[in-house]
Amino acid sequence: MLQMNVKPVPTLDPRINEIRMLTAQIVNKEILPNERKLWGARSEGATEEQRAEARGLREAVKDKVKKAGLWAPHLPPEYGGSGLNFLEHAYMNEILAYSMGAASLFGVVAPNSGNQKILLKYGTEEQKKKWLVPLTEGKMESGFSMTEPESAGSDPRSIKTTARRDGDQWVINGRKWFTSNGFRADFFILMCRTEGAGKDNGRMTQIIVPKDTPGLKIVRGIEVWGRHSDHCEITYDDVRVPLENALGRAGSGHEAAQERLGAGRVYHCMNSVGQMWRAFDLMVERATMREVHGGKLETKQFIQGFIADSYIDIQAARLMTIHCAEKMDGGGDPRTDISALKIFVPAAYERVVDRAIQVWGAAGVSGDLPLAAMYQGARTLRLADGPDEVHRILIAKNVLTRYHAGESWDFG
Ligand SMILES: Cc1cc2nc3c(=O)[nH]c(=O)nc-3n(C[C@H](O)[C@H](O)[C@H](O)COP(=O)(O)OP(=O)(O)OC[C@H]3O[C@@H](n4cnc5c(N)ncnc54)[C@H](O)[C@@H]3O)c2cc1C
């Protein structure tokens, strides 16, 4: 099996290079050779012995990650993380994403990781003690409950779920769906509309709701891509929680969600780059081996075109993401770049994986390779976290605003 070929980049900060190399070492030595054992044991037909072996392997990899100082890159050391800065974390993602699922072995599991960051930034000391600490210690699980069946997720101002004050409690009513990790979660960070001043965006509040609160009901896990999932539909029917369960000040929910999504989009795109990198390696390797119609696939110009176009897609996606990450890190306004990469990178990812599947033929859509899962992930990304159309509107709006102000666009 091919290994990920990562070397230090001369223009990068030495610490970022060190993190990339350490991550690649774990991915290449500990994860790639064991991929089948690590994840295959989760399938229905797996024996208890195989499951136990997989658990043991996963714990062993986690220990190595901790020893390398790479555990939970999104958390500061006082919460058990490695405290990487934004750029270090972004660059780490493209390496660990080379193996689908590796992020969980590095302590990054959505939606817990996003919730941890929100609790870290907006939580009171009391909330951190009660929810963040057990979440980081793996003693609790969580979900993020924002999207609703009866309102457009791509327009957060349309959220219908409400929380009204009654004495020292919030009373919550509404219906959510696609709340990931719903079955396992011990609590949800719920986005809802609260009374008060301000326009729609200024009325959104995030409230912590323990799953066992009376009135909260998990209706079902929604089937996704033909499989059972833990993306849950949940009803909140006169659910009462103390006022102090609000995260941040009332009305700050929209701002907090945007922040979560902003940095999150860069991390997701670096993950996509790592997965494209893997799909590319698989495709090229296969092209050098498979004989068809009197020659190796690599000698056919159609396939050479796949290789060239995929190279271009990956480089463009990678540089676009790094450009945005550097702008964010430098305190610039990255909003237009975030929207651009949120459109371009998942689409490029989809194209690269699509070509890799084509080159592999039937094996490409089988469970023997990670390509089918990548393909579904890439397609889903085009509508989750803000669909393509909304980001196109935002780019055009930002660009036109500049020109109306008498300026032109600075691509630097
Ligand atoms: C696997 C998975 C996991 C998820 N996990 C979570 C989670 O943990 N928590 C959570 O809260 N949500 C989650 N989501 C939901 C996700 O964030 C939403 O699906 C997404 O925000 C889009 O919202 P929607 O589905 O309501 O689509 P809608 O908002 O109804 O949009 C549908 C389509 O309308 C079009 N559209 C929208 N706006 C415009 C416009 N202005 N102009 C032109 N066309 C437009 C776009 O093509 C868009 O795809 C998850 C979704 C999936 C698939």
The ligand as a Gaussian input file, in Angstrom:
#p B3LYP/6-31G(d) Opt

LIG

0 1
 C      -25.157000      14.297000       7.204000
 C      -25.651000      15.624000       7.735000
 C      -25.357000      15.992000       9.031000
 C      -25.855000      17.195000       9.548000
 N      -25.583000      17.522000      10.860000
 C      -26.195000      18.611000      11.402000
 C      -26.075000      18.879000      12.814000
 O      -25.377000      18.166000      13.569000
 N      -26.776000      19.921000      13.330000
 C      -27.566000      20.723000      12.555000
 O      -28.169000      21.648000      13.087000
 N      -27.685000      20.501000      11.218000
 C      -27.042000      19.461000      10.628000
 N      -27.192000      19.199000       9.275000
 C      -28.072000      20.052000       8.478000
 C      -27.371000      20.975000       7.506000
 O      -26.620000      21.941000       8.197000
 C      -28.442000      21.573000       6.599000
 O      -28.929000      20.536000       5.790000
 C      -27.969000      22.704000       5.754000
 O      -27.707000      23.830000       6.535000
 C      -29.019000      23.079000       4.677000
 O      -30.278000      23.328000       5.246000
 P      -31.595000      22.587000       4.719000
 O      -31.322000      21.148000       4.633000
 O      -32.740000      23.052000       5.535000
 O      -31.766000      23.087000       3.210000
 P      -32.573000      24.391000       2.708000
 O      -32.155000      25.570000       3.520000
 O      -34.008000      24.065000       2.597000
 O      -31.937000      24.568000       1.260000
 C      -32.216000      23.631000       0.218000
 C      -31.595000      24.107000      -1.070000
 O      -32.160000      25.340000      -1.455000
 C      -31.239000      26.063000      -2.239000
 N      -31.138000      27.435000      -1.704000
 C      -31.102000      27.814000      -0.412000
 N      -31.015000      29.154000      -0.326000
 C      -31.022000      29.626000      -1.583000
 C      -30.970000      30.926000      -2.179000
 N      -30.906000      32.026000      -1.398000
 N      -30.997000      31.033000      -3.522000
 C      -31.049000      29.939000      -4.303000
 N      -31.103000      28.692000      -3.807000
 C      -31.088000      28.535000      -2.475000
 C      -29.919000      25.324000      -2.161000
 O      -29.713000      24.570000      -3.343000
 C      -30.100000      24.386000      -0.977000
 O      -29.317000      23.207000      -1.063000
 C      -26.667000      18.030000       8.734000
 C      -26.935000      17.660000       7.394000
 C      -26.447000      16.462000       6.906000
 C      -26.789000      16.071000       5.492000

